[in-house]
């Protein structure tokens, strides 16, 4: 089964010129855990994703891949 991209953390961090290390320091998680989120091998809890959206000053929906295509016929 192909790996599903659920979050857009990698893209948004790049757009904001921020690193995994910076994010880890800001939210109190290890850089390794943030790396797993960025690579979509793990997903952050919803409350953490919300806090990340506040830090990066983006709508939380900007951090999640849309699934709208799944409902089109």
WOMO-V970224 format. One record per pair of residues at least 12 apart in sequence whose C-alpha atoms are under 8 Angstrom apart, sorted by sequence separation. I is the first residue (numbers start at 1). J is the second residue. If there is no record, write none. Layout:
BEGIN
I,J + I,J
END
This chain:
BEGIN
21,34 + 20,34 + 49,63 + 20,35 + 20,38 + 27,48 + 27,51 + 27,52 + 9,37 + 10,38 + 9,38 + 10,39 + 23,52 + 7,37 + 8,38 + 7,38 + 7,40 + 6,40 + 5,40 + 4,40 + 7,43 + 6,43 + 16,56 + 13,56 + 12,62 + 12,63 + 8,62 + 9,63 + 8,63 + 9,64 + 7,63 + 8,64 + 7,64 + 8,65 + 6,64 + 7,65 + 6,65 + 5,65
END
